[in-house]
Amino acid sequence: MDLTTVPLYTNQLLDSLPAEDRKRFLADCDTVNLAFGQVLAEPGEQILHVYFPIGCLISLIVSLERNSRLEVSMAGNEGMLGISLMLGAQASPLQALVQGAGPVLRMSSAGFLDHLQRSPALEGVLKRYLNGLLGQVTQSAACAHFHVVEARLARWLLMTHDRTSGDQLQLTQSFLASMLGVRRSSITLAARALQKRELIDYYRGNITVHDRPGLEKASCRCYAADQEIYSQMVGPAKLH
């Protein structure tokens, strides 16, 4: 399923369920609005809720030491937060940070586990998602180690663009540096390089994507690998 063809207020995982399973699941969900920068989970904290984004974006972040963070995955309306409950984990392994404000479907962890036991279809969908998420985390780790900042920034902007509506992204240099685990000066140079090639426009924390095909060419091979991972998870169609 192409993320760009999905209405903003929906979640692909839940939409792929049989009608009755989806209806029962949604009946036990609350719709809440998340604010930019809101922390939904910290490493080691008990998981109290699961979240299915329908109009927001959540980053999963590993913290190595003080002021040293790296994003390893993100979840938009193609995913969820709290999948580790499926593996019997009661505590969050990563920090979860709201990267893009908007609505989300929220359910208690107890309610989620109950639905998981009663719905083989839900279990099957989430197992495929978990497999795709592990692939994304692995790809991000390799990307951070082997690829230059400009290509990594292009990949990250494409992944964010896939999961948001419109071509404008509100992202400060400090936030981008934190997500990619690099210095702000490195983000400045990379963003200027992409802007010089007229792929993006970057001004005071506002990024506008002008040339998406060009941005895909500027990205490392990891973005194409991300597409392959999700095509296997949700079907033969790619994100773009």
C-alpha contacts under 8 A as a table, 3 or more apart, distances in Angstrom:
res1	aa1	res2	aa2	distance
1	M	5	T	7.84
1	M	6	V	7.98
1	M	231	S	7.56
1	M	234	V	6.18
1	M	235	G	6.29
1	M	236	P	7.46
1	M	237	A	5.18
1	M	238	K	6.50
1	M	239	L	6.86
2	D	5	T	5.52
2	D	6	V	6.90
2	D	237	A	6.13
2	D	238	K	5.65
2	D	239	L	4.45
2	D	240	H	6.06
3	L	6	V	5.41
3	L	78	E	7.39
3	L	162	D	6.15
3	L	163	R	6.76
3	L	239	L	5.33
3	L	240	H	7.32
4	T	162	D	6.57
4	T	163	R	7.87
4	T	165	S	7.95
4	T	239	L	7.08
4	T	240	H	7.01
6	V	10	T	7.36
6	V	12	Q	7.97
7	P	10	T	6.17
8	L	54	I	6.40
8	L	55	G	5.60
8	L	77	N	7.87
8	L	165	S	7.05
9	Y	54	I	4.68
9	Y	55	G	5.54
9	Y	103	P	7.86
10	T	15	D	7.40
10	T	53	P	7.83
10	T	54	I	4.73
10	T	55	G	7.46
10	T	77	N	6.53
11	N	14	L	5.60
11	N	15	D	6.07
11	N	52	F	6.63
11	N	53	P	6.41
11	N	54	I	5.23
11	N	77	N	4.60
11	N	78	E	5.99
11	N	79	G	7.29
12	Q	15	D	4.90
12	Q	16	S	6.17
12	Q	77	N	6.04
12	Q	78	E	4.96
12	Q	79	G	7.16
13	L	16	S	5.43
13	L	17	L	7.15
13	L	77	N	7.96
13	L	78	E	6.22
13	L	79	G	6.35
13	L	125	V	6.73
13	L	126	L	7.51
14	L	17	L	5.46
14	L	22	R	6.10
15	D	22	R	7.10
16	S	125	V	7.58
17	L	21	D	6.18
17	L	22	R	5.53
17	L	121	A	6.42
17	L	122	L	6.56
17	L	125	V	7.61
18	P	21	D	5.42
18	P	22	R	6.12
18	P	121	A	7.39
19	A	22	R	5.20
19	A	23	K	6.09
20	E	23	K	5.07
20	E	24	R	6.24
21	D	24	R	5.30
21	D	25	F	6.16
21	D	119	S	6.84
21	D	121	A	7.73
21	D	122	L	7.66
22	R	25	F	5.08
22	R	26	L	6.06
23	K	26	L	5.30
23	K	27	A	6.20
24	R	27	A	5.24
24	R	28	D	6.97
25	F	28	D	5.62
25	F	29	C	6.81
25	F	115	H	6.97
26	L	29	C	5.06
28	D	107	M	6.62
28	D	111	G	7.50
29	C	105	L	5.83
29	C	106	R	5.34
29	C	107	M	4.92
30	D	105	L	5.61
30	D	106	R	5.14
30	D	107	M	6.46
31	T	103	P	6.55
31	T	104	V	5.68
31	T	105	L	4.68
31	T	106	R	6.21
32	V	103	P	5.52
32	V	104	V	5.58
32	V	105	L	6.54
32	V	106	R	7.03
33	N	101	A	7.37
33	N	102	G	5.27
33	N	103	P	4.20
33	N	104	V	6.24
34	L	38	Q	6.84
34	L	56	C	7.39
34	L	98	V	7.05
34	L	101	A	5.39
34	L	102	G	5.35
34	L	103	P	6.03
34	L	104	V	7.14
35	A	38	Q	5.49
35	A	98	V	6.77
35	A	100	G	7.58
35	A	101	A	4.75
35	A	102	G	6.82
36	F	98	V	5.32
36	F	99	Q	5.73
36	F	100	G	5.56
36	F	101	A	4.69
37	G	97	L	6.01
37	G	98	V	5.09
37	G	99	Q	6.18
38	Q	97	L	5.81
38	Q	98	V	5.23
39	V	42	E	7.46
39	V	95	Q	7.42
39	V	96	A	5.86
39	V	97	L	4.65
39	V	98	V	6.42
40	L	95	Q	7.52
40	L	96	A	5.27
40	L	97	L	6.05
40	L	98	V	7.40
41	A	45	E	6.70
41	A	47	I	7.49
41	A	92	S	6.57
41	A	94	L	7.28
41	A	95	Q	5.24
41	A	96	A	4.96
41	A	97	L	7.46
42	E	45	E	5.55
42	E	92	S	6.46
42	E	93	P	7.72
42	E	94	L	6.13
42	E	95	Q	4.37
42	E	96	A	6.64
43	P	91	A	7.25
43	P	92	S	5.16
43	P	93	P	4.92
43	P	94	L	4.70
43	P	95	Q	5.48
44	G	91	A	5.12
44	G	92	S	5.39
44	G	93	P	6.20
44	G	94	L	7.87
45	E	91	A	5.11
45	E	92	S	5.61
46	Q	90	Q	5.66
46	Q	91	A	4.25
46	Q	92	S	6.30
47	I	50	V	7.61
47	I	82	G	7.08
47	I	85	L	7.89
47	I	90	Q	5.79
47	I	91	A	5.32
47	I	92	S	5.91
47	I	109	S	6.73
48	L	108	S	5.92
48	L	109	S	5.31
49	H	82	G	7.19
49	H	106	R	6.49
49	H	107	M	5.47
49	H	108	S	4.31
49	H	109	S	4.74
50	V	80	M	7.27
50	V	81	L	5.58
50	V	82	G	4.82
50	V	83	I	7.67
50	V	106	R	5.76
50	V	107	M	5.45
50	V	108	S	6.30
50	V	109	S	5.97
50	V	112	F	7.26
51	Y	80	M	5.54
51	Y	81	L	5.00
51	Y	82	G	6.79
51	Y	104	V	6.34
51	Y	105	L	5.66
51	Y	106	R	4.67
51	Y	107	M	6.69
52	F	77	N	7.00
52	F	79	G	6.52
52	F	80	M	4.53
52	F	81	L	6.56
52	F	104	V	5.62
52	F	105	L	4.95
52	F	106	R	6.43
53	P	56	C	5.54
53	P	57	L	6.79
53	P	58	I	7.88
53	P	75	A	7.34
53	P	76	G	5.51
53	P	77	N	4.92
53	P	78	E	7.85
53	P	79	G	7.04
53	P	80	M	6.42
53	P	103	P	6.64
53	P	104	V	4.27
53	P	105	L	6.15
54	I	76	G	7.19
54	I	77	N	5.01
54	I	102	G	7.74
54	I	103	P	5.85
54	I	104	V	5.13
54	I	105	L	6.88
55	G	76	G	7.39
55	G	77	N	6.68
55	G	101	A	7.65
55	G	102	G	4.98
55	G	103	P	5.06
55	G	104	V	6.49
55	G	164	T	7.56
56	C	76	G	6.17
56	C	77	N	7.43
56	C	98	V	7.54
56	C	99	Q	7.65
56	C	100	G	5.10
56	C	101	A	5.16
56	C	102	G	4.32
56	C	103	P	5.83
56	C	104	V	6.65
56	C	164	T	7.50
57	L	74	M	7.08
57	L	75	A	5.85
57	L	76	G	4.70
57	L	77	N	7.74
57	L	98	V	6.01
57	L	99	Q	5.32
57	L	100	G	4.60
57	L	101	A	6.85
57	L	102	G	7.72
57	L	163	R	6.99
57	L	164	T	7.55
58	I	74	M	5.56
58	I	75	A	5.14
58	I	76	G	6.46
58	I	81	L	7.91
58	I	96	A	6.51
58	I	97	L	5.62
58	I	98	V	4.52
58	I	99	Q	5.34
58	I	100	G	6.87
59	S	71	E	6.47
59	S	72	V	7.86
59	S	73	S	6.11
59	S	74	M	4.36
59	S	75	A	6.46
59	S	96	A	5.66
59	S	97	L	5.16
59	S	98	V	6.19
59	S	99	Q	6.00
60	L	71	E	5.73
60	L	72	V	5.97
60	L	73	S	5.18
60	L	74	M	5.69
60	L	75	A	7.91
60	L	94	L	6.16
60	L	95	Q	5.76
60	L	96	A	4.75
60	L	97	L	6.55
61	I	69	R	6.56
61	I	70	L	5.53
61	I	71	E	4.29
61	I	72	V	5.80
61	I	73	S	7.24
61	I	94	L	5.72
61	I	95	Q	5.06
61	I	96	A	6.26
61	I	97	L	7.47
61	I	179	M	7.67
62	V	69	R	5.76
62	V	70	L	5.49
62	V	71	E	6.38
62	V	72	V	6.96
62	V	94	L	5.58
62	V	95	Q	6.37
63	S	66	R	7.44
63	S	67	N	7.86
63	S	68	S	5.92
63	S	69	R	4.46
63	S	70	L	6.60
63	S	94	L	7.95
63	S	95	Q	7.71
64	L	68	S	5.74
64	L	69	R	6.21
65	E	68	S	5.24
65	E	69	R	7.45
68	S	178	S	7.24
68	S	181	G	6.86
69	R	178	S	5.70
69	R	179	M	6.74
69	R	181	G	5.82
70	L	178	S	6.20
70	L	179	M	5.06
70	L	180	L	5.62
70	L	181	G	4.85
71	E	74	M	7.66
71	E	178	S	7.74
71	E	179	M	4.78
71	E	180	L	6.34
71	E	181	G	7.64
72	V	136	Q	7.63
72	V	137	V	5.24
72	V	140	S	5.62
72	V	141	A	6.88
73	S	133	L	7.43
73	S	136	Q	6.38
73	S	137	V	5.70
73	S	140	S	7.25
75	A	78	E	6.73
75	A	79	G	5.10
75	A	80	M	5.95
75	A	81	L	7.13
76	G	79	G	5.67
76	G	80	M	7.32
76	G	163	R	5.33
76	G	164	T	7.78
77	N	80	M	7.64
77	N	163	R	6.73
78	E	163	R	7.86
79	G	129	Y	7.16
80	M	83	I	6.88
82	G	85	L	6.05
82	G	92	S	7.56
83	I	86	M	5.80
83	I	87	L	7.84
83	I	126	L	7.58
83	I	130	L	6.88
84	S	87	L	5.31
84	S	88	G	6.94
84	S	89	A	5.68
84	S	90	Q	7.87
84	S	92	S	7.48
85	L	88	G	5.17
85	L	89	A	5.05
85	L	90	Q	6.25
85	L	109	S	7.68
85	L	113	L	7.57
86	M	89	A	7.29
86	M	113	L	7.66
89	A	92	S	7.58
92	S	95	Q	7.40
98	V	101	A	6.53
107	M	111	G	6.47
107	M	112	F	6.38
108	S	111	G	5.17
108	S	112	F	6.18
109	S	112	F	4.99
109	S	113	L	6.22
110	A	113	L	5.26
110	A	114	D	6.26
111	G	114	D	5.06
111	G	115	H	6.30
112	F	115	H	5.20
112	F	116	L	6.11
113	L	116	L	4.89
113	L	117	Q	6.31
114	D	117	Q	5.29
114	D	118	R	6.42
115	H	118	R	5.07
115	H	119	S	5.91
115	H	122	L	7.78
116	L	119	S	5.42
116	L	120	P	7.13
116	L	122	L	6.16
116	L	123	E	5.73
117	Q	120	P	7.21
117	Q	123	E	7.81
119	S	122	L	5.28
119	S	123	E	6.45
120	P	123	E	5.01
120	P	124	G	6.13
121	A	124	G	5.12
121	A	125	V	6.25
122	L	125	V	5.18
122	L	126	L	6.14
123	E	126	L	5.27
123	E	127	K	6.06
124	G	127	K	5.19
124	G	128	R	6.46
125	V	128	R	5.38
125	V	129	Y	6.37
126	L	129	Y	4.79
126	L	130	L	5.97
127	K	130	L	5.01
127	K	131	N	6.24
128	R	131	N	5.16
128	R	132	G	6.31
128	R	233	M	5.47
129	Y	132	G	5.02
129	Y	133	L	6.05
129	Y	233	M	6.07
130	L	133	L	4.96
130	L	134	L	6.21
131	N	134	L	5.27
131	N	135	G	6.38
131	N	233	M	7.77
132	G	135	G	5.01
132	G	136	Q	6.28
132	G	229	I	5.66
132	G	230	Y	6.25
132	G	232	Q	7.80
132	G	233	M	6.03
133	L	136	Q	5.01
133	L	137	V	6.24
134	L	137	V	5.14
134	L	138	T	6.19
135	G	138	T	5.15
135	G	139	Q	6.10
135	G	229	I	6.66
136	Q	139	Q	5.02
136	Q	140	S	6.08
136	Q	226	D	6.37
136	Q	229	I	7.33
137	V	140	S	5.13
137	V	141	A	6.30
138	T	141	A	5.23
138	T	142	A	6.43
139	Q	142	A	5.26
139	Q	143	C	6.05
139	Q	222	C	6.55
139	Q	225	A	7.67
139	Q	226	D	7.59
140	S	143	C	4.95
140	S	144	A	6.09
140	S	222	C	7.78
141	A	144	A	5.31
141	A	145	H	6.50
142	A	145	H	5.26
142	A	146	F	6.15
143	C	146	F	5.45
143	C	147	H	5.44
143	C	152	R	7.05
143	C	222	C	6.66
144	A	147	H	6.21
144	A	152	R	7.46
144	A	180	L	7.44
147	H	151	A	6.74
147	H	152	R	6.53
147	H	220	C	7.07
148	V	151	A	5.69
148	V	152	R	6.29
149	V	152	R	4.96
149	V	153	L	5.91
149	V	186	S	7.00
149	V	187	I	7.30
149	V	190	A	6.40
150	E	153	L	5.16
150	E	154	A	6.28
150	E	187	I	7.85
150	E	190	A	4.57
150	E	191	A	7.26
150	E	193	A	7.51
150	E	194	L	7.52
150	E	218	A	7.77
150	E	219	S	7.65
151	A	154	A	5.10
151	A	155	R	6.27
151	A	218	A	5.81
151	A	219	S	4.35
151	A	220	C	5.09
152	R	155	R	5.06
152	R	156	W	6.14
152	R	180	L	7.71
152	R	219	S	6.40
152	R	220	C	6.53
153	L	156	W	5.04
153	L	157	L	6.09
153	L	180	L	7.62
153	L	187	I	7.76
153	L	190	A	7.16
153	L	191	A	7.73
153	L	219	S	7.52
154	A	157	L	5.20
154	A	158	L	6.20
154	A	194	L	7.94
154	A	215	L	5.94
154	A	216	E	7.14
154	A	218	A	6.25
154	A	219	S	4.83
154	A	220	C	7.80
155	R	158	L	5.14
155	R	159	M	6.25
155	R	215	L	7.97
155	R	216	E	7.34
155	R	219	S	4.98
155	R	220	C	6.66
155	R	222	C	7.22
155	R	223	Y	5.48
156	W	159	M	5.12
156	W	160	T	6.18
157	L	160	T	5.07
157	L	161	H	5.92
158	L	161	H	4.92
158	L	162	D	6.13
158	L	212	R	7.77
158	L	215	L	7.42
158	L	216	E	7.29
158	L	223	Y	7.71
159	M	162	D	5.17
159	M	163	R	6.72
159	M	223	Y	7.62
160	T	163	R	5.34
160	T	164	T	6.41
161	H	164	T	5.35
161	H	165	S	7.42
161	H	166	G	7.76
161	H	167	D	6.91
161	H	169	L	7.62
162	D	239	L	6.88
162	D	240	H	7.74
167	D	208	T	5.50
167	D	209	V	5.20
167	D	210	H	7.59
168	Q	206	N	6.85
168	Q	207	I	5.66
168	Q	208	T	4.44
168	Q	209	V	6.53
169	L	206	N	5.82
169	L	207	I	5.00
169	L	208	T	6.24
170	Q	205	G	5.63
170	Q	206	N	4.65
170	Q	207	I	6.20
171	L	175	F	6.40
171	L	176	L	6.57
171	L	205	G	4.87
171	L	206	N	5.99
171	L	207	I	6.84
172	T	175	F	5.20
172	T	176	L	6.25
172	T	204	R	7.09
172	T	205	G	4.10
172	T	206	N	7.30
173	Q	176	L	5.13
173	Q	177	A	6.01
173	Q	184	R	5.94
173	Q	187	I	6.42
173	Q	188	T	7.03
173	Q	205	G	6.64
174	S	177	A	5.06
174	S	178	S	6.14
174	S	184	R	5.87
175	F	178	S	5.09
175	F	179	M	6.19
176	L	179	M	5.09
176	L	180	L	6.16
176	L	184	R	7.84
176	L	187	I	6.98
177	A	180	L	5.29
177	A	181	G	5.69
177	A	182	V	5.02
177	A	183	R	5.64
177	A	184	R	5.27
177	A	186	S	7.75
177	A	187	I	6.08
178	S	181	G	5.02
178	S	182	V	6.61
178	S	183	R	7.93
182	V	186	S	6.52
182	V	187	I	7.38
183	R	186	S	5.32
183	R	187	I	6.77
184	R	187	I	5.11
184	R	188	T	6.24
185	S	188	T	4.99
185	S	189	L	6.34
186	S	189	L	5.27
186	S	190	A	6.18
187	I	190	A	5.08
187	I	191	A	5.90
188	T	191	A	5.29
188	T	192	R	6.09
189	L	192	R	5.17
189	L	193	A	6.20
190	A	193	A	5.11
190	A	194	L	6.38
191	A	194	L	5.16
191	A	195	Q	6.06
191	A	202	Y	7.02
192	R	195	Q	4.94
192	R	196	K	5.94
192	R	202	Y	7.78
193	A	196	K	5.11
193	A	197	R	6.48
194	L	197	R	5.24
194	L	198	E	6.51
194	L	199	L	5.56
194	L	200	I	6.10
194	L	215	L	7.93
195	Q	198	E	4.85
195	Q	199	L	5.65
195	Q	200	I	4.91
195	Q	201	D	5.48
195	Q	202	Y	6.83
196	K	199	L	7.60
197	R	200	I	7.90
198	E	201	D	7.14
198	E	210	H	6.90
198	E	211	D	7.11
199	L	209	V	6.41
199	L	210	H	5.25
199	L	211	D	4.65
199	L	212	R	6.96
199	L	214	G	6.16
199	L	215	L	5.89
200	I	207	I	6.61
200	I	208	T	5.46
200	I	209	V	4.61
200	I	210	H	5.10
200	I	211	D	6.78
201	D	206	N	7.90
201	D	207	I	5.55
201	D	208	T	5.06
201	D	209	V	6.68
201	D	210	H	7.10
202	Y	205	G	6.91
202	Y	206	N	5.73
202	Y	207	I	4.56
202	Y	208	T	6.60
203	Y	206	N	5.29
203	Y	207	I	6.61
209	V	212	R	6.45
211	D	214	G	5.29
211	D	215	L	6.17
212	R	215	L	4.86
212	R	216	E	6.19
213	P	216	E	5.07
213	P	217	K	6.45
214	G	217	K	5.08
214	G	218	A	6.27
215	L	218	A	4.94
215	L	219	S	6.21
216	E	219	S	5.15
216	E	223	Y	7.64
217	K	220	C	7.74
219	S	222	C	7.60
219	S	223	Y	6.68
220	C	223	Y	6.40
221	R	224	A	5.54
221	R	225	A	6.45
222	C	225	A	4.83
222	C	226	D	6.12
223	Y	226	D	4.94
223	Y	227	Q	6.42
224	A	227	Q	5.07
224	A	228	E	6.36
225	A	228	E	5.04
225	A	229	I	6.23
226	D	229	I	5.11
226	D	230	Y	6.40
227	Q	230	Y	5.28
227	Q	231	S	6.03
227	Q	238	K	5.79
227	Q	239	L	6.07
228	E	231	S	5.07
228	E	232	Q	6.30
228	E	238	K	7.19
229	I	232	Q	5.42
229	I	233	M	6.44
230	Y	233	M	4.75
230	Y	234	V	6.04
230	Y	235	G	7.71
230	Y	238	K	7.14
230	Y	239	L	7.57
231	S	234	V	5.49
231	S	235	G	5.04
231	S	236	P	5.11
231	S	237	A	5.71
231	S	238	K	5.27
231	S	239	L	7.53
232	Q	235	G	5.60
232	Q	236	P	6.58
234	V	237	A	7.85
235	G	238	K	8.00
